[in-house]
Amino acid sequence: MKRFKILLVLTLIGLFSFGQESNSNKLNSIIAKYDTERDYDFKWNESVENTSKYYQAEADFSMKLKEELEQVSEAGLSETEKISRELLLFVLQDKIDSNTYKTYLNTITNEYAFHLNLSRMGNRTLNNKKQVIDYLNRLENLPKSIDYNLDVLRASIIEGMAQPRAVFNNYDDTYNKHIVADVTKSEFYKPFLNLPESLSSTEKDSVIQAAKTSIQKNVVDEYKKIKTFFQNEYFPNTRKGLGISTTPNGKEFYQNRINFFTTSNQYTAEDIHQIGLKEVARIKAEMQKIIDDLGFKGSFAEFLQFLRTDEQFYPKTAKELLMFARDIAKRIDAELPKFFITLPRKPYGVVPVPADLAPNYTGGRYSGSRSETTAGFYWVNTYNLPSRTLYTIPALTAHEAVPGHHLQISLNNELPETIPRFRRNLYLSAYGEGWGLYSEYLADEMGIYTTPYEKFGQLTYEMWRACRLVVDTGVHAKGWTRQQMLDYMAENTALSIHEVTTETDRYISWPGQALSYKIGEIKIRELRKKAEFALGEKFDIREFHEVILEEGTVTLSIMEKRMDAYIQKKLNE
């Protein structure tokens, strides 16, 4: 009888449990909903009205899913599942905010606009008749796409969201270069210079004629339209104030961007401004020590002037710059196993920034792998060589290639499929850019900086990120002028004046993003110091980096919780 009662209780418990969906299953169901592509009965990029409808629909979907997700308890969830829950809540909130603040209308910065990259479609080889027809069709569709993008910018003007005129330097070059007298000189015409041998002479003549007509109508004439738009509509209506707080709901939007780019609700603009001032003072003292050790006779400002004007610090050719960047990259590659347990499968290349982007582009950037058959690429800007300092290349390489963006982003993309797709594709600046800046610090431990000038270059890059905390909050929350920003950056970093200018315009046109680097790096270094102190001889740098990287992109609060758990586990071993 006693055994029967036990069996009865166990059966009832089993039936009750069967009727209760586990928190894990609930979470996975919600994630599956998010990861499933949503179909709408309209094309979102066909008109501004459709774009607004799309973002409203996505916000409504996100609000509903967020409410469901908040009802899922963490009880019974694995660590990875808890991370997925917290990250999805963060992502859903940002989708809601994107609609609230209409960020989809702000499609242009000093570095990016829809018309800057169009000519890349000409970087192809036409191998058969079908590819020729497909390319001609793409050219025919250009005017429709251009009209849509111009309409989006018109909508941004109406909403008071147009960028300030000051950030568009030498902008005529972005469209004039495509307004050619001879269409065969157009970058869009390049694929027609080598037509497939399978085409007959008659077919080739027909294609050439069609191509010339198409390039004139769909490229040259369209770029004339773009030029007219900027000169007659956009530039006369750019916003008068520099900072985003001068726009409708600008103060609230800037706080929202602070929260997003730091993955935290703990900072105000004033908090970050003060952190920046303290970091600038600390780093400047380290820079001054190098100046003193070098025996330089002069002030801090005079040393910066020396670095900006002495030819020894600048490459003579683009090839020299690329070769130096590649040399640094391979030296770092050799050090990676000493510092990391897991390394990415994907390799990377070192190439110049595309010519159409280079004039207003930053000194270098990482461009991730686009498919299974392509590598990642570390872009080095070879435009305006007198502005490209050699002594900063080691720090730039560590940040953009390895152990920075290529390593971190590739590992994120190579996470096992047990990690939800949204996480494998996720990039949060506080994590990614914080890791990139920490990587510059890590390169010092790897022995990559071999001269005092290269070490000064690392510090000037760190100073650059600390200055961002000051100037970004300065312009967007404290009413700073562009000249104040330029002066502050020029006085405290060894960046060339060209780089100071392009970077300043980037911060004006992309509020808050520049804050993520230093805030993220401060957190990683804080956690490392905490782990080293708590673990003493048990501290293992490879394990520390594994904890930071193994779950992919996370918020700073998740990173801290993971590190605290690792420290406790290690102490109990």
C-alpha positions in Angstrom: 0.0 0.0 0.0 2.8 2.4 0.9 4.5 1.6 -2.5 1.2 2.3 -4.3 0.9 5.7 -2.6 4.5 6.6 -3.6 3.8 5.6 -7.2 0.6 7.6 -7.2 2.3 10.7 -5.9 5.1 10.4 -8.5 2.5 9.9 -11.3 0.6 13.0 -10.2 3.9 15.0 -10.1 4.7 13.8 -13.5 1.3 14.7 -14.9 1.5 18.1 -13.3 5.0 18.7 -14.7 3.9 17.6 -18.1 1.1 20.2 -18.0 3.5 23.0 -17.1 5.8 24.2 -19.9 9.3 24.7 -18.6 10.8 28.2 -18.5 13.5 26.9 -20.9 10.9 25.9 -23.5 9.0 29.2 -23.1 12.2 31.1 -23.6 13.2 29.0 -26.7 9.7 29.5 -28.1 10.0 33.3 -27.7 13.5 33.3 -29.3 12.2 31.3 -32.2 9.5 33.9 -32.8 12.1 36.6 -32.8 14.5 34.7 -35.1 11.8 33.9 -37.6 11.6 36.4 -40.4 8.5 38.4 -40.3 6.4 38.9 -43.5 4.5 42.1 -44.1 2.2 42.8 -47.0 4.4 45.7 -48.2 8.0 46.3 -49.1 9.6 48.3 -46.3 12.1 50.2 -48.6 9.7 51.1 -51.3 8.5 54.4 -49.8 9.0 56.4 -46.7 5.5 55.6 -45.7 6.2 51.9 -45.9 9.4 52.4 -43.9 7.5 54.1 -41.1 4.9 51.3 -41.2 7.6 48.7 -41.0 9.3 50.2 -37.9 6.0 50.7 -36.2 5.1 47.1 -36.9 8.5 45.9 -35.6 8.0 48.1 -32.5 4.5 46.6 -31.9 5.9 43.1 -32.3 8.8 43.9 -30.0 6.6 45.3 -27.3 4.3 42.3 -27.3 7.3 39.9 -27.3 9.0 41.8 -24.5 5.9 41.5 -22.3 5.9 37.7 -22.9 9.6 37.5 -22.2 9.3 39.4 -19.0 6.9 36.7 -17.7 9.5 34.0 -18.2 11.3 33.4 -14.9 15.0 32.6 -14.8 14.3 29.7 -12.5 15.6 26.5 -14.1 17.4 28.3 -17.0 21.0 27.5 -17.8 23.6 30.3 -17.7 23.5 30.6 -21.5 19.7 30.8 -21.5 19.8 33.5 -18.8 22.2 35.5 -21.1 19.9 35.0 -24.1 16.9 36.2 -22.1 18.7 39.4 -20.9 20.1 40.1 -24.3 16.8 39.7 -26.1 15.1 42.1 -23.6 17.9 44.6 -24.5 17.5 44.1 -28.3 13.7 44.4 -28.1 13.9 47.6 -26.2 16.2 49.1 -28.8 13.7 48.2 -31.6 11.0 50.0 -29.7 13.3 53.0 -29.2 14.3 53.1 -32.8 10.7 53.6 -33.7 10.0 56.1 -30.9 13.0 58.3 -32.0 12.6 57.6 -35.8 16.3 56.7 -36.1 15.5 55.1 -39.5 15.3 58.6 -41.0 18.8 59.6 -40.0 20.6 57.7 -42.7 23.6 59.9 -43.3 26.7 60.8 -41.3 30.0 62.5 -42.4 31.2 59.0 -43.2 28.2 57.2 -44.6 25.4 57.9 -47.1 23.5 55.8 -49.5 25.3 57.2 -52.6 28.8 56.6 -51.4 29.0 52.9 -52.0 26.9 52.5 -55.1 29.9 52.2 -57.4 31.0 49.0 -55.7 28.4 47.2 -57.8 30.9 47.8 -60.7 33.5 45.6 -58.9 32.5 42.4 -60.7 33.4 40.3 -63.7 30.6 39.3 -66.2 31.2 35.7 -67.1 28.1 34.9 -69.1 25.1 36.4 -70.8 22.9 36.0 -67.7 25.3 38.0 -65.6 25.4 40.7 -68.2 21.6 41.0 -68.2 21.4 40.9 -64.4 23.9 43.8 -64.2 22.0 45.8 -66.7 18.8 45.2 -64.7 20.6 46.4 -61.5 21.6 49.6 -63.3 17.9 50.1 -64.4 16.8 49.8 -60.8 19.2 52.4 -59.5 16.9 55.4 -60.0 14.1 53.9 -57.9 16.5 53.2 -55.1 18.0 56.7 -55.3 14.5 58.3 -55.3 13.6 56.3 -52.1 16.8 57.4 -50.3 16.3 61.0 -51.2 12.7 60.8 -49.9 14.0 59.5 -46.6 16.4 62.4 -46.3 13.5 64.8 -47.1 11.5 63.2 -44.3 14.5 63.8 -41.9 14.5 67.5 -42.9 10.8 67.7 -42.1 11.3 66.0 -38.7 14.2 68.5 -37.9 16.7 65.6 -37.9 19.0 66.8 -40.8 22.7 66.8 -39.9 24.5 70.1 -39.4 26.2 71.5 -42.5 29.6 71.6 -40.7 30.1 67.8 -41.0 30.0 67.7 -44.8 33.5 68.7 -45.9 34.5 68.4 -49.6 31.1 66.8 -50.1 31.0 67.8 -53.8 33.6 65.0 -54.5 31.1 62.3 -53.5 28.9 63.0 -56.5 31.0 65.0 -58.9 33.4 62.0 -59.4 30.5 60.1 -61.0 29.3 62.9 -63.2 31.6 62.0 -66.1 31.6 63.3 -69.7 32.7 59.9 -71.0 30.6 57.1 -69.7 33.2 54.5 -70.4 35.3 56.2 -67.7 32.6 55.6 -65.1 33.3 53.1 -62.3 29.9 51.6 -63.1 31.1 50.8 -66.6 34.1 48.7 -65.6 32.3 45.3 -66.0 31.6 46.1 -69.6 35.3 46.5 -70.5 35.8 42.7 -70.5 32.7 41.0 -71.8 32.4 37.2 -71.9 34.0 35.5 -74.8 30.8 33.4 -75.2 29.1 36.5 -76.7 29.2 37.0 -80.4 30.5 40.3 -81.9 27.0 41.4 -82.6 25.9 40.7 -79.1 28.9 42.5 -77.6 28.1 45.6 -79.8 24.5 45.5 -78.6 25.6 45.2 -74.9 28.1 48.1 -75.3 25.4 50.3 -76.7 22.9 49.4 -74.0 25.6 49.9 -71.4 26.5 53.4 -72.5 22.9 54.4 -72.7 22.2 52.9 -69.2 25.2 54.5 -67.5 24.3 57.9 -68.8 20.6 57.6 -67.8 20.9 55.6 -64.6 24.3 56.8 -63.2 25.5 60.1 -64.6 22.0 61.7 -64.7 21.1 60.3 -61.3 24.2 61.6 -59.7 23.3 65.0 -61.2 20.0 64.6 -59.4 21.8 63.7 -56.1 24.0 66.8 -56.5 21.0 69.1 -57.0 19.3 67.6 -54.0 22.1 68.2 -51.6 22.8 71.7 -53.0 19.2 72.9 -53.2 17.3 70.9 -50.6 19.5 69.2 -47.9 22.3 71.7 -47.2 20.0 74.8 -47.0 17.9 72.9 -44.4 20.6 71.3 -42.3 20.0 71.8 -38.6 21.4 75.0 -37.1 22.5 73.5 -33.8 25.5 71.1 -33.7 24.4 68.9 -30.8 21.5 66.4 -31.0 20.0 68.0 -28.0 19.0 71.0 -30.2 16.6 68.8 -32.1 13.0 67.8 -31.1 13.2 65.4 -28.2 17.0 65.6 -28.6 17.9 65.6 -24.9 15.8 62.4 -24.3 17.2 60.8 -27.4 20.8 61.5 -26.3 20.2 59.9 -22.9 18.7 57.0 -24.8 21.8 56.7 -26.9 24.0 56.9 -23.8 22.0 54.0 -22.3 22.3 52.0 -25.6 25.9 52.5 -26.3 27.0 51.8 -22.7 24.5 49.0 -22.3 23.6 50.6 -19.0 21.2 52.9 -17.3 23.7 54.1 -14.7 25.3 57.1 -16.6 24.2 60.6 -17.3 26.0 62.9 -19.8 27.6 64.7 -16.9 28.8 61.4 -15.3 30.5 60.5 -18.6 32.0 64.0 -19.1 33.6 63.8 -15.6 34.9 60.3 -16.2 36.4 61.6 -19.5 38.2 64.5 -17.8 39.7 62.2 -15.2 40.9 59.7 -17.8 42.4 62.5 -19.9 44.4 63.8 -16.9 45.7 60.2 -16.0 46.7 59.4 -19.6 48.3 62.8 -20.1 50.6 62.1 -17.1 51.8 58.8 -18.7 52.4 60.6 -22.0 54.4 63.3 -20.3 56.6 60.7 -18.7 57.5 59.3 -22.2 58.3 62.8 -23.4 60.5 63.4 -20.4 62.3 60.0 -20.9 63.0 60.9 -24.5 64.8 64.0 -23.3 62.6 66.2 -25.5 63.2 69.9 -24.7 59.8 71.6 -25.1 56.2 71.6 -24.0 53.5 68.9 -24.5 52.1 70.9 -27.3 55.5 71.3 -28.9 56.0 67.5 -28.8 52.7 67.0 -30.5 53.7 69.5 -33.2 57.0 67.6 -33.6 55.1 64.3 -34.1 52.8 66.0 -36.6 55.5 67.6 -38.7 58.6 65.3 -38.6 58.8 63.2 -41.8 60.2 60.2 -40.0 56.7 59.4 -38.5 54.9 59.3 -41.9 54.9 56.7 -44.7 56.2 57.8 -48.1 54.0 55.4 -50.1 50.7 53.5 -49.6 52.7 50.3 -50.1 55.0 51.2 -47.2 52.0 51.8 -44.9 50.3 48.6 -45.8 53.5 46.5 -45.4 54.1 48.0 -41.9 50.5 47.2 -40.9 50.9 43.6 -42.2 54.1 43.2 -40.4 52.5 44.3 -37.1 49.6 42.0 -37.8 51.8 38.9 -38.2 53.8 39.7 -35.1 50.6 39.8 -33.1 49.4 36.6 -34.7 52.4 34.8 -33.2 51.6 36.0 -29.7 47.9 35.0 -29.6 48.2 31.4 -28.3 49.9 32.7 -25.1 46.9 34.8 -24.3 43.9 32.9 -25.7 42.4 29.4 -25.4 40.1 29.7 -28.4 41.1 31.3 -31.6 38.8 32.0 -34.7 38.8 29.7 -37.7 38.5 32.6 -40.2 41.7 34.4 -41.3 41.9 38.1 -42.2 43.6 40.3 -44.8 45.1 43.8 -44.7 43.9 46.1 -47.5 43.4 49.8 -48.2 40.1 51.5 -47.4 38.1 51.7 -50.6 38.9 54.9 -52.5 35.3 56.1 -52.6 35.2 56.1 -48.8 38.8 57.1 -47.9 38.7 61.0 -48.0 36.3 61.4 -45.0 37.0 58.0 -43.4 38.8 57.1 -40.2 42.4 55.8 -40.2 41.4 52.2 -40.3 38.5 49.9 -39.7 37.5 46.2 -39.6 35.3 44.8 -42.3 33.9 41.4 -41.3 33.6 38.2 -43.4 30.5 38.3 -45.6 30.3 34.6 -46.4 31.8 31.2 -45.8 34.2 31.8 -48.7 35.5 35.2 -47.7 38.0 36.4 -45.0 37.6 39.3 -42.7 39.6 42.5 -43.7 41.5 45.1 -41.8 41.1 48.3 -43.8 44.0 50.8 -43.6 43.4 54.3 -44.9 46.1 55.2 -47.5 44.5 58.4 -48.5 46.4 61.7 -47.6 49.6 59.9 -46.5 50.9 63.0 -44.6 48.1 62.5 -42.1 48.8 58.7 -41.5 51.2 58.3 -38.5 53.3 55.2 -38.5 53.7 55.2 -34.7 50.0 54.6 -34.2 49.8 51.7 -36.6 50.6 49.0 -33.9 47.7 50.2 -31.7 45.4 50.5 -34.7 46.2 47.0 -35.9 45.7 45.5 -32.4 42.3 47.2 -32.3 41.0 46.5 -35.8 42.6 43.1 -36.6 43.8 40.9 -33.7 43.4 40.6 -30.8 40.7 43.1 -31.4 37.7 43.2 -33.8 38.7 40.3 -36.1 39.2 37.9 -33.3 36.2 38.9 -31.2 33.7 39.3 -34.1 34.9 36.0 -35.8 34.5 34.1 -32.5 31.0 35.6 -32.1 30.1 34.5 -35.7 31.5 31.0 -35.0 29.5 30.4 -31.8 27.8 27.0 -31.9 24.3 26.8 -33.3 23.0 26.0 -29.8 23.4 29.8 -29.3 20.4 31.6 -30.8 21.0 33.2 -34.2 20.2 36.7 -32.9 23.2 36.5 -30.6 25.6 35.1 -33.2 24.8 38.2 -35.3 24.7 40.7 -32.4 27.2 43.6 -32.1 27.1 45.9 -29.1 29.6 48.8 -29.2 30.3 48.8 -25.4 31.4 45.2 -25.7 33.0 45.1 -29.2 34.7 48.5 -29.0 35.6 48.1 -25.4 37.3 44.9 -26.3 39.0 46.7 -29.2 40.5 49.4 -27.0 41.5 46.8 -24.3 43.3 45.0 -27.2 45.5 48.0 -27.7 46.5 47.7 -24.0 47.0 44.0 -24.4 49.4 44.5 -27.3 51.8 46.2 -24.9 51.9 43.0 -22.8 52.6 41.1 -26.1 55.7 43.3 -26.7 54.3 44.9 -29.9 55.3 48.5 -29.1 59.0 48.5 -29.7 59.8 52.2 -29.5 58.8 55.0 -27.1 57.0 56.6 -30.0 54.9 53.5 -30.6 54.0 53.3 -26.9 53.1 57.0 -27.1 51.0 56.1 -30.1 49.1 53.6 -28.0 48.6 56.2 -25.3 47.5 58.8 -27.8 44.9 56.3 -29.1 43.7 55.7 -25.5 43.7 59.5 -25.0 41.7 59.8 -28.2 39.0 57.5 -26.7 39.1 59.4 -23.4 38.7 62.7 -25.2 35.6 61.3 -26.9 33.9 61.1 -23.5 34.5 64.8 -23.1 33.7 66.1 -26.6 30.7 63.8 -27.4 29.0 64.9 -24.2 30.3 68.4 -24.7 28.6 68.9 -28.1 25.5 66.9 -27.5 24.7 67.9 -23.9 26.7 71.0 -23.0 26.5 73.1 -26.1 30.1 72.9 -27.2 31.1 74.4 -30.6 32.9 72.4 -33.3 36.0 74.5 -32.7 36.0 73.6 -29.0 35.9 70.0 -30.0 38.7 70.4 -32.6 40.9 72.3 -30.1 40.3 69.8 -27.3 41.2 66.8 -29.5 44.2 68.6 -31.1 45.6 69.7 -27.7 45.4 66.3 -26.0 46.1 63.8 -28.8 48.9 63.3 -31.3 46.3 62.6 -34.1 46.9 64.5 -37.3 44.7 67.5 -37.8 43.0 65.7 -40.7 42.1 62.8 -38.4 41.0 65.2 -35.6 38.6 66.9 -38.1 37.1 63.7 -39.6 36.7 62.2 -36.1 35.1 65.4 -34.7 32.5 65.4 -37.5 31.9 61.7 -36.9 31.0 62.4 -33.2 28.7 65.3 -34.2 26.8 63.1 -36.7 26.6 59.9 -34.7 25.6 60.8 -31.1 26.7 58.6 -28.3 28.5 55.9 -30.3 32.0 57.3 -29.4 31.2 56.8 -25.7 31.2 53.0 -26.0 35.0 52.5 -26.4 36.3 53.9 -23.2 33.3 52.9 -21.0 33.6 49.3 -22.3 37.4 49.2 -21.9 37.3 50.6 -18.4 34.9 47.8 -17.4 37.1 45.1 -18.9 40.3 46.4 -17.2 38.4 46.8 -13.9 37.3 43.2 -14.1 40.8 42.0 -14.9 42.2 43.9 -11.9 39.5 42.4 -9.7 40.2 38.9 -10.9 44.0 39.3 -10.5 43.6 40.6 -7.0 41.1 37.9 -5.9 42.9 35.0 -7.5 46.5 35.9 -7.0 48.6 33.0 -8.3 45.5 31.2 -9.6 44.9 34.0 -12.2 45.2 32.7 -15.7 45.1 35.3 -18.5 43.9 32.8 -21.1 41.0 31.7 -18.9 40.2 35.4 -18.2 39.9 36.1 -21.9 37.9 32.9 -22.4 35.3 34.1 -19.9 35.1 37.5 -21.6 34.7 36.0 -25.1 33.1 32.5 -24.9 29.5 33.6 -24.7 29.9 36.1 -27.5 28.6 39.7 -27.4 27.1 40.6 -24.0 26.2 43.7 -22.1 28.7 45.0 -19.6 26.4 43.9 -16.6 26.3 40.3 -18.0 30.1 40.4 -18.5 30.5 41.4 -14.8 28.2 38.7 -13.5 30.1 36.1 -15.5 33.4 37.2 -14.2 32.2 37.3 -10.6 30.9 33.7 -11.0 34.2 32.6 -12.6 36.2 34.1 -9.7 34.0 32.4 -7.1 34.3 29.0 -8.9 38.1 29.4 -9.2 38.4 30.2 -5.5 36.4 27.1 -4.6 38.6 24.7 -6.6 
